[in-house]
Amino acid sequence: MAEVGSQQAKVPARLVLSPDEGETVWLMKLGIRFMIGGEETQGNFALVEHPIGPRALAAPMHTHRYEDEYTYVLEGEVGVQIGEEVLVARPGDLVFKPRGVPHAFWNPSEEPARALEIISPAGFERYFAELAPLLPPANQGPVDEEAFGAMREKYGIEMDMGSIPVLAERHGLLVDAPPPSAHE
């Protein structure tokens, strides 16, 4: 082990994450594959992969209290609104979504999109895992609004659910479409 100051740098238990590794959950047509969690980075950052179905609203306008997000587009197109600015990011583009600034993102095209999301500091990545049982495809019944509200409070996120129909109409999104299968 290499010495770093008075602490020893430890080699992580896993050096390579293959494409078929990592837990994946779905929130409607937004996938979340957990790649690096806060427990592996001493809470500094987390990394998730987001497969996004065609014409899907990945997240309505929302504001993070505690973390910044960086979205790196791998394939397809990812539309974003950050504050009042709207743009479409393409493969190789990196989008910065700072804490305290309302933002939304979606797939504006007929083809699937895929992006990496760095969350800093870590912790918010667990929101997705806790939220998944409350929404389709895991939950086909009504959403437990009280549990959903408690989750938003726990993770310091303000969600503008009224932005959903506005974003859907403005960008031609299919918000009531069935979620994709795990293989899509």
VEXSE-985512 format. One line per 2 residues: for each residue z, x, y of N, C-alpha, C, O. Coordinates in Angstrom, 3 decimals, padded with zeros to 6 digits. Layout:
<recs>
Z/X/Y/Z/X/Y/Z/X/Y/Z/X/Y; ...
</recs>
This chain:
<recs>
000.000/000.830/-001.183/000.000/000.000/000.000/000.000/000.874/001.246/000.631/001.930/001.282; -000.710/000.421/002.253/-000.798/001.168/003.497/000.404/000.839/004.384/000.855/-000.306/004.436
000.904/001.833/005.063/002.009/001.631/006.003/001.450/001.132/007.330/000.485/001.692/007.849; 002.047/000.093/007.876/001.679/-000.430/009.190/002.973/-000.515/009.979/003.774/-001.426/009.771
003.178/000.435/010.885/004.453/000.486/011.595/005.543/000.699/010.567/005.449/001.608/009.742; 006.567/-000.120/010.605/007.636/-000.019/009.624/007.453/-001.017/008.484/008.286/-001.079/007.580
006.361/-001.809/008.517/006.106/-002.788/007.474/004.957/-002.323/006.595/004.069/-001.598/007.043; 004.985/-002.749/005.346/003.881/-002.433/004.452/002.862/-003.567/004.485/003.221/-004.742/004.409
001.587/-003.199/004.598/000.522/-004.204/004.536/000.303/-004.556/003.077/000.139/-003.667/002.242; 000.298/-005.851/002.759/000.125/-006.299/001.388/-001.292/-006.789/001.175/-001.868/-007.458/002.033
-001.843/-006.452/000.030/-003.157/-006.954/-000.356/-002.945/-008.381/-000.855/-002.080/-008.609/-001.700; -003.717/-009.347/-000.350/-003.542/-010.730/-000.810/-003.815/-010.847/-002.301/-004.563/-010.050/-002.868
-003.208/-011.842/-002.931/-003.387/-012.054/-004.364/-004.850/-012.341/-004.697/-005.329/-011.949/-005.761; -005.564/-013.019/-003.798/-006.972/-013.369/-004.030/-007.817/-012.642/-003.009/-007.614/-012.799/-001.805
-008.763/-011.847/-003.479/-009.631/-011.102/-002.574/-010.954/-011.810/-002.320/-011.592/-011.571/-001.295; -011.376/-012.681/-003.239/-012.641/-013.397/-003.106/-012.413/-014.857/-003.484/-011.776/-015.153/-004.494
-012.936/-015.760/-002.667/-012.930/-017.189/-002.964/-014.369/-017.568/-003.267/-015.231/-017.486/-002.391; -014.634/-017.980/-004.492/-016.006/-018.339/-004.854/-016.340/-019.731/-004.319/-015.438/-020.487/-003.957
-017.636/-020.075/-004.266/-018.040/-021.373/-003.698/-017.466/-022.584/-004.416/-017.394/-023.661/-003.824; -017.057/-022.445/-005.666/-016.519/-023.589/-006.404/-014.985/-023.603/-006.435/-014.392/-024.406/-007.156
-014.343/-022.727/-005.664/-012.887/-022.688/-005.605/-012.391/-023.328/-004.319/-013.138/-023.472/-003.351; -011.133/-023.705/-004.325/-010.508/-024.311/-003.152/-010.469/-025.814/-003.296/-011.478/-026.435/-003.631
-009.320/-026.404/-003.048/-009.150/-027.851/-003.102/-010.037/-028.502/-002.040/-010.162/-027.991/-000.927; -010.650/-029.633/-002.395/-011.465/-030.393/-001.451/-010.965/-031.825/-001.400/-010.703/-032.438/-002.435
-010.833/-032.356/-000.185/-010.518/-033.769/000.009/-011.596/-034.353/000.920/-012.282/-033.631/001.644; -011.727/-035.681/000.863/-012.707/-036.373/001.700/-012.012/-037.387/002.591/-011.129/-038.119/002.144
-012.417/-037.424/003.851/-012.008/-038.455/004.803/-013.295/-039.147/005.219/-014.024/-038.655/006.081; -013.570/-040.285/004.606/-014.832/-040.981/004.831/-015.971/-040.040/004.433/-016.072/-039.668/003.264
-016.837/-039.645/005.388/-017.960/-038.755/005.069/-017.734/-037.322/005.543/-018.681/-036.541/005.635; -016.463/-036.969/005.848/-016.090/-035.606/006.220/-015.339/-034.981/005.052/-014.303/-035.490/004.625
-015.865/-033.884/004.541/-015.175/-033.147/003.493/-014.343/-032.024/004.100/-014.669/-031.486/005.158; -013.266/-031.687/003.408/-012.433/-030.563/003.822/-012.152/-029.733/002.578/-011.442/-030.170/001.672
-012.714/-028.537/002.544/-012.420/-027.596/001.453/-011.476/-026.554/002.023/-011.818/-025.831/002.959; -010.287/-026.487/001.447/-009.276/-025.553/001.922/-009.608/-024.159/001.398/-009.653/-023.937/000.188
-009.842/-023.224/002.315/-010.268/-021.880/001.936/-009.149/-020.858/002.133/-008.833/-020.102/001.214; -008.555/-020.830/003.313/-007.429/-019.936/003.605/-006.390/-020.766/004.344/-006.678/-021.328/005.401
-005.201/-020.845/003.800/-004.140/-021.619/004.430/-003.196/-020.741/005.227/-003.204/-019.516/005.097; -002.395/-021.371/006.039/-001.446/-020.662/006.872/-000.470/-019.814/006.092/-000.011/-018.782/006.581
-000.144/-020.244/004.866/000.769/-019.456/004.042/000.178/-018.095/003.678/000.921/-017.169/003.350; -001.122/-017.964/003.730/-001.782/-016.690/003.421/-001.986/-015.812/004.656/-002.348/-014.642/004.530
-001.757/-016.368/005.846/-001.998/-015.618/007.091/-000.750/-015.538/007.969/-000.835/-015.271/009.168; 000.402/-015.773/007.356/001.666/-015.813/008.099/001.587/-016.804/009.260/002.206/-016.595/010.304
000.824/-017.884/009.073/000.719/-018.934/010.070/-000.236/-018.648/011.219/-000.330/-019.443/012.155; -000.944/-017.528/011.164/-001.830/-017.164/012.268/-003.074/-018.036/012.369/-003.470/-018.420/013.470
-003.690/-018.352/011.244/-004.879/-019.203/011.259/-005.077/-019.807/009.880/-004.465/-019.372/008.905; -005.936/-020.810/009.810/-006.385/-021.407/008.558/-007.904/-021.527/008.644/-008.474/-021.603/009.732
-008.540/-021.542/007.491/-009.988/-021.683/007.423/-010.316/-022.796/006.439/-009.886/-022.770/005.286; -011.090/-023.781/006.912/-011.566/-024.853/006.050/-013.088/-024.940/006.187/-013.665/-024.532/007.194
-013.707/-025.475/005.162/-015.143/-025.756/005.214/-015.294/-027.263/005.342/-014.617/-028.030/004.657; -016.200/-027.680/006.237/-016.465/-029.099/006.450/-017.891/-029.446/006.034/-018.818/-029.201/006.805
-018.102/-030.009/004.838/-019.381/-030.671/004.586/-019.337/-032.017/005.310/-018.330/-032.722/005.248; -020.423/-032.373/005.994/-020.468/-033.618/006.772/-021.720/-034.380/006.363/-022.833/-033.863/006.457
-021.529/-035.598/005.912/-022.647/-036.420/005.491/-023.605/-036.737/006.628/-023.231/-036.640/007.797; -024.853/-037.119/006.295/-025.839/-037.479/007.310/-025.354/-038.608/008.216/-024.768/-039.584/007.749
-025.606/-038.462/009.517/-025.287/-039.470/010.533/-023.810/-039.880/010.520/-023.473/-041.005/010.889; -022.933/-038.965/010.096/-021.505/-039.277/009.967/-020.715/-038.832/011.190/-020.935/-037.747/011.730
-019.795/-039.687/011.615/-018.813/-039.313/012.615/-017.701/-038.592/011.865/-016.990/-039.208/011.072; -017.543/-037.297/012.107/-016.518/-036.516/011.420/-015.142/-036.794/012.006/-014.164/-036.913/011.267
-015.058/-036.898/013.332/-013.782/-037.205/013.997/-014.065/-037.833/015.354/-014.890/-037.326/016.115; -013.381/-038.943/015.664/-013.532/-039.534/016.996/-012.885/-038.627/018.041/-012.319/-037.589/017.700
-012.966/-039.012/019.291/-012.338/-038.224/020.346/-010.850/-038.085/020.034/-010.157/-039.065/019.761; -010.384/-036.845/020.085/-008.982/-036.566/019.811/-008.585/-035.283/020.521/-009.434/-034.479/020.903
-007.281/-035.105/020.690/-006.756/-033.947/021.409/-005.643/-033.323/020.588/-004.723/-034.011/020.145; -005.731/-032.014/020.388/-004.689/-031.270/019.670/-003.669/-030.726/020.662/-004.030/-030.182/021.705
-002.420/-030.876/020.332/-001.342/-030.348/021.155/-001.057/-028.879/020.842/-000.692/-028.116/021.737; -001.220/-028.478/019.579/-000.718/-027.179/019.146/-001.749/-026.116/018.780/-001.412/-024.933/018.751
-002.975/-026.494/018.505/-003.908/-025.498/017.972/-005.285/-025.581/018.619/-005.693/-026.614/019.149; -005.985/-024.445/018.554/-007.383/-024.350/018.939/-008.205/-024.434/017.655/-007.716/-024.107/016.574
-009.454/-024.875/017.781/-010.362/-024.908/016.638/-011.662/-024.209/017.022/-012.140/-024.311/018.151; -012.208/-023.505/016.056/-013.484/-022.806/016.219/-014.382/-023.266/015.079/-014.039/-023.089/013.911
-015.521/-023.852/015.405/-016.435/-024.374/014.396/-017.688/-023.515/014.356/-018.395/-023.383/015.355; -017.960/-022.926/013.179/-019.141/-022.098/012.965/-020.074/-022.871/012.044/-019.734/-023.143/010.892
-021.251/-023.224/012.551/-022.196/-024.043/011.793/-022.941/-023.168/010.781/-023.552/-022.157/011.129; -022.866/-023.597/009.507/-023.552/-022.890/008.422/-024.921/-023.481/008.140/-025.893/-022.749/007.951
-024.999/-024.821/008.113/-026.290/-025.475/007.867/-026.296/-026.854/008.502/-025.251/-027.472/008.705; -027.498/-027.321/008.812/-027.643/-028.614/009.459/-027.302/-028.536/010.937/-027.361/-027.472/011.553
-026.946/-029.682/011.488/-026.592/-029.781/012.906/-025.232/-030.449/013.032/-024.894/-031.355/012.270; -024.457/-029.985/014.012/-023.160/-030.594/014.296/-023.135/-030.940/015.778/-023.182/-030.060/016.637
-023.060/-032.242/016.064/-022.918/-032.689/017.444/-021.457/-032.605/017.842/-020.571/-032.882/017.034; -021.208/-032.229/019.072/-019.831/-032.151/019.567/-019.760/-032.679/020.988/-020.695/-032.540/021.777
-018.632/-033.284/021.289/-018.293/-033.601/022.658/-016.963/-032.917/022.921/-015.985/-033.144/022.208; -016.933/-032.080/023.949/-015.723/-031.372/024.357/-015.517/-031.726/025.821/-016.297/-031.320/026.682
-014.467/-032.481/026.096/-014.315/-033.023/027.434/-015.483/-033.950/027.700/-015.706/-034.899/026.948; -016.234/-033.686/028.764/-017.407/-034.501/029.094/-018.713/-033.876/028.603/-019.766/-034.509/028.681
-018.657/-032.641/028.100/-019.864/-031.938/027.669/-020.244/-032.323/026.241/-019.399/-032.329/025.346; -021.528/-032.645/026.036/-022.058/-033.004/024.730/-023.152/-032.005/024.383/-024.013/-031.700/025.209
-023.111/-031.494/023.148/-024.144/-030.554/022.706/-024.322/-030.647/021.207/-023.502/-031.237/020.504; -025.409/-030.055/020.725/-025.671/-029.983/019.296/-025.691/-028.519/018.908/-026.460/-027.727/019.452
-024.824/-028.167/017.948/-024.743/-026.800/017.448/-025.555/-026.694/016.163/-025.579/-027.613/015.344; -026.213/-025.559/016.008/-027.075/-025.316/014.851/-026.590/-024.079/014.102/-025.706/-023.376/014.594
-027.150/-023.796/012.919/-026.680/-022.660/012.135/-026.587/-021.377/012.967/-027.522/-020.988/013.667; -025.426/-020.743/012.857/-025.157/-019.517/013.605/-024.408/-019.751/014.901/-023.898/-018.800/015.494
-024.328/-021.008/015.363/-023.597/-021.316/016.594/-022.100/-021.411/016.298/-021.687/-021.896/015.244; -021.302/-020.937/017.249/-019.851/-021.042/017.187/-019.392/-021.909/018.346/-019.719/-021.629/019.499
-018.637/-022.957/018.050/-018.157/-023.902/019.052/-016.649/-023.742/019.188/-015.931/-023.755/018.189; -016.164/-023.591/020.421/-014.743/-023.462/020.705/-014.202/-024.792/021.198/-014.694/-025.340/022.184
-013.191/-025.313/020.515/-012.551/-026.575/020.896/-011.079/-026.262/021.204/-010.243/-026.244/020.301; -010.772/-026.017/022.482/-009.410/-025.600/022.837/-008.387/-026.740/022.766/-008.710/-027.907/022.987
-007.160/-026.367/022.454/-006.067/-027.356/022.455/-005.956/-027.983/023.843/-006.248/-027.343/024.853; -005.536/-029.221/023.872/-005.349/-029.913/025.142/-006.616/-030.513/025.726/-006.556/-031.189/026.753
-007.774/-030.279/025.092/-009.050/-030.812/025.591/-009.590/-031.812/024.564/-009.800/-031.447/023.407; -009.818/-033.066/024.968/-010.348/-034.053/024.025/-011.708/-033.623/023.485/-012.550/-033.101/024.215
-011.901/-033.855/022.190/-013.187/-033.509/021.577/-013.448/-034.402/020.366/-012.533/-035.017/019.819; -014.710/-034.458/019.965/-015.170/-035.198/018.792/-016.287/-034.379/018.168/-016.882/-033.526/018.827
-016.574/-034.640/016.885/-017.751/-033.997/016.283/-018.346/-034.892/015.206/-017.669/-035.746/014.634; -019.645/-034.669/014.943/-020.416/-035.527/014.060/-021.653/-034.794/013.583/-022.002/-033.726/014.085
-022.312/-035.399/012.597/-023.602/-034.906/012.119/-024.666/-035.848/012.681/-024.730/-037.008/012.276; -025.504/-035.369/013.610/-026.494/-036.249/014.235/-027.782/-036.424/013.431/-028.657/-037.190/013.834
-027.910/-035.728/012.305/-029.193/-035.724/011.603/-029.151/-036.510/010.294/-028.103/-036.994/009.867; -030.315/-036.618/009.680/-030.465/-037.303/008.387/-030.153/-036.379/007.219/-030.168/-036.813/006.067
-029.872/-035.119/007.500/-029.570/-034.132/006.451/-028.089/-033.777/006.496/-027.477/-033.844/007.562; -027.494/-033.398/005.349/-026.097/-032.976/005.365/-025.907/-031.748/006.262/-026.828/-030.954/006.451
-024.722/-031.610/006.796/-024.359/-030.436/007.592/-023.152/-029.773/006.925/-022.438/-030.385/006.131; -022.954/-028.509/007.276/-021.809/-027.773/006.731/-021.359/-026.765/007.763/-022.171/-026.049/008.350
-020.040/-026.714/007.980/-019.489/-025.804/008.978/-018.171/-025.225/008.483/-017.471/-025.824/007.666; -017.858/-024.050/008.998/-016.534/-023.466/008.786/-015.704/-023.761/010.020/-016.203/-023.704/011.144
-014.433/-024.076/009.806/-013.539/-024.368/010.923/-012.326/-023.451/010.818/-011.603/-023.456/009.822; -012.124/-022.665/011.871/-010.936/-021.837/011.983/-009.948/-022.608/012.843/-010.285/-023.060/013.937
-008.740/-022.755/012.349/-007.672/-023.466/013.048/-006.600/-022.436/013.388/-006.085/-021.758/012.499; -006.264/-022.318/014.675/-005.297/-021.295/015.083/-004.340/-021.835/016.133/-004.784/-022.363/017.152
-003.025/-021.714/015.905/-002.401/-021.213/014.691/-002.562/-022.204/013.547/-003.000/-023.337/013.745; -002.202/-021.763/012.354/-002.327/-022.585/011.152/-001.307/-023.710/011.154/-000.372/-023.722/011.954
-001.499/-024.635/010.264/-000.592/-025.755/010.066/-001.329/-027.075/010.063/-001.051/-027.942/009.235; -002.280/-027.237/010.995/-003.012/-028.495/011.097/-003.874/-028.759/009.868/-004.201/-029.913/009.590
-004.246/-027.732/009.135/-005.082/-027.936/007.947/-004.411/-028.892/006.956/-005.107/-029.596/006.225; -003.085/-028.931/006.916/-002.373/-029.819/005.997/-002.485/-031.291/006.420/-002.267/-032.187/005.604
-002.822/-031.539/007.681/-003.056/-032.906/008.158/-004.114/-033.581/007.294/-003.960/-034.737/006.902; -005.189/-032.852/007.000/-006.281/-033.416/006.207/-005.798/-033.824/004.818/-006.135/-034.903/004.330
-005.006/-032.957/004.183/-004.507/-033.244/002.838/-003.587/-034.457/002.846/-003.620/-035.270/001.922; -002.765/-034.582/003.889/-001.842/-035.710/003.973/-002.550/-037.003/004.376/-002.124/-038.090/003.986
-003.623/-036.893/005.149/-004.356/-038.071/005.602/-005.283/-038.638/004.524/-005.499/-039.849/004.479; -005.824/-037.798/003.669/-006.816/-038.214/002.674/-006.397/-039.425/001.850/-007.228/-040.308/001.637
-005.146/-039.520/001.371/-004.783/-040.709/000.574/-004.778/-042.022/001.367/-004.764/-043.102/000.775; -004.790/-041.934/002.697/-004.755/-043.142/003.527/-006.136/-043.717/003.826/-006.245/-044.876/004.227
-007.202/-042.918/003.635/-008.555/-043.321/004.025/-009.497/-043.318/002.826/-009.204/-042.689/001.809; -010.641/-044.025/002.941/-011.653/-043.921/001.890/-012.166/-042.488/001.797/-012.213/-041.803/002.819
-012.539/-042.021/000.658/-012.695/-042.767/-000.589/-011.413/-042.915/-001.401/-011.396/-043.726/-002.327; -010.343/-042.186/-001.112/-009.108/-042.278/-001.898/-008.465/-043.657/-001.791/-007.936/-044.160/-002.782
-008.498/-044.274/-000.629/-007.888/-045.584/-000.402/-008.987/-046.580/-000.052/-009.630/-046.461/000.991; -009.196/-047.537/-000.902/-010.216/-048.556/-000.642/-009.632/-049.802/000.012/-010.368/-050.739/000.323
-008.322/-049.824/000.224/-007.665/-050.970/000.863/-007.543/-050.747/002.354/-008.151/-049.832/002.910; -006.741/-051.599/003.005/-006.535/-051.447/004.446/-005.761/-050.155/004.756/-004.937/-049.700/003.963
-006.047/-049.590/005.915/-005.376/-048.368/006.346/-003.947/-048.715/006.762/-003.725/-049.684/007.488; -003.001/-047.936/006.307/-001.601/-048.092/006.701/-001.459/-047.497/008.096/-001.258/-046.292/008.250
-001.565/-048.350/009.110/-001.566/-047.890/010.507/-000.265/-047.180/010.881/-000.281/-046.231/011.665; 000.860/-047.634/010.325/002.144/-046.990/010.629/002.174/-045.561/010.085/002.615/-044.642/010.776
001.710/-045.374/008.861/001.670/-044.031/008.270/000.680/-043.143/009.020/000.941/-041.960/009.240; -000.457/-043.719/009.410/-001.465/-042.974/010.160/-000.891/-042.512/011.503/-001.093/-041.365/011.903
-000.183/-043.396/012.191/000.442/-043.053/013.464/001.506/-041.975/013.303/001.597/-041.063/014.125; 002.311/-042.077/012.248/003.349/-041.073/011.992/002.723/-039.704/011.725/003.257/-038.679/012.148
001.605/-039.693/011.032/000.909/-038.438/010.743/000.377/-037.805/012.029/000.494/-036.594/012.220; -000.203/-038.615/012.903/-000.709/-038.084/014.179/000.440/-037.496/014.993/000.298/-036.429/015.590
001.564/-038.180/015.020/002.727/-037.672/015.762/003.230/-036.362/015.153/003.516/-035.408/015.878; 003.334/-036.318/013.850/003.817/-035.117/013.146/002.973/-033.898/013.480/003.498/-032.799/013.662
001.655/-034.100/013.560/000.750/-032.972/013.782/000.332/-032.819/015.246/-000.523/-031.988/015.552; 000.907/-033.590/016.140/000.634/-033.421/017.565/-000.801/-033.705/017.945/-001.414/-032.942/018.692
-001.338/-034.800/017.435/-002.726/-035.146/017.733/-002.786/-036.552/018.339/-002.191/-037.498/017.823; -003.517/-036.657/019.442/-003.778/-037.958/020.060/-005.197/-038.355/019.677/-006.140/-037.593/019.888
-005.343/-039.550/019.115/-006.630/-040.012/018.611/-007.083/-041.214/019.414/-006.326/-042.172/019.571; -008.311/-041.181/019.927/-008.890/-042.298/020.669/-009.791/-043.089/019.723/-010.993/-042.837/019.641
-009.199/-044.045/019.012/-009.965/-044.831/018.048/-011.020/-045.703/018.746/-012.011/-046.088/018.125; -010.812/-046.011/020.024/-011.792/-046.773/020.787/-013.086/-046.012/021.019/-014.095/-046.613/021.388
-013.074/-044.695/020.807/-014.292/-043.897/020.982/-015.257/-044.043/019.809/-016.424/-043.670/019.925; -014.789/-044.578/018.683/-015.643/-044.666/017.487/-016.907/-045.482/017.748/-018.000/-044.965/017.518
-016.816/-046.740/018.220/-018.064/-047.492/018.440/-018.936/-046.883/019.534/-020.162/-046.964/019.464; -018.321/-046.280/020.533/-019.089/-045.659/021.614/-019.889/-044.476/021.082/-021.085/-044.360/021.350
-019.228/-043.598/020.327/-019.916/-042.433/019.760/-020.987/-042.870/018.761/-022.081/-042.306/018.733; -020.671/-043.874/017.944/-021.637/-044.357/016.952/-022.901/-044.875/017.630/-024.010/-044.546/017.210
-022.741/-045.677/018.666/-023.902/-046.227/019.361/-024.675/-045.136/020.101/-025.902/-045.075/020.020; -023.966/-044.288/020.809/-024.588/-043.246/021.629/-025.377/-042.235/020.791/-026.404/-041.723/021.238
-024.889/-041.944/019.559/-025.506/-040.883/018.762/-026.128/-041.384/017.460/-026.513/-040.579/016.612; -026.231/-042.706/017.293/-026.870/-043.278/016.111/-026.143/-042.970/014.820/-026.778/-042.684/013.805
-024.810/-043.024/014.842/-024.009/-042.667/013.668/-023.732/-043.884/012.803/-023.683/-045.011/013.294; -023.553/-043.647/011.520/-023.269/-044.707/010.558/-021.793/-044.636/010.198/-021.419/-043.921/009.269
-020.958/-045.359/010.912/-019.523/-045.244/010.682/-019.024/-046.090/009.525/-017.915/-045.856/009.044; -019.791/-047.060/009.058/-019.353/-047.897/007.936/-020.049/-047.543/006.628/-019.907/-048.257/005.635
-020.797/-046.451/006.622/-021.503/-046.058/005.414/-020.525/-045.545/004.367/-019.484/-044.995/004.728; -020.826/-045.707/003.086/-019.918/-045.217/002.049/-019.834/-043.693/002.074/-020.799/-043.028/002.453
-018.693/-043.132/001.673/-018.563/-041.681/001.662/-019.450/-041.066/000.592/-019.760/-041.724/-000.401; -019.865/-039.817/000.773/-020.693/-039.160/-000.226/-019.865/-038.815/-001.456/-018.637/-038.766/-001.401
-020.558/-038.578/-002.567/-019.843/-038.125/-003.764/-019.413/-036.688/-003.558/-019.864/-036.024/-002.625; -018.556/-036.215/-004.415/-018.056/-034.833/-004.300/-019.175/-033.823/-004.493/-019.023/-032.659/-004.121
-020.295/-034.245/-005.065/-021.404/-033.319/-005.326/-022.423/-033.286/-004.200/-023.329/-032.454/-004.216; -022.294/-034.163/-003.238/-023.295/-034.246/-002.137/-023.081/-033.163/-001.125/-023.820/-033.080/-000.144
</recs>
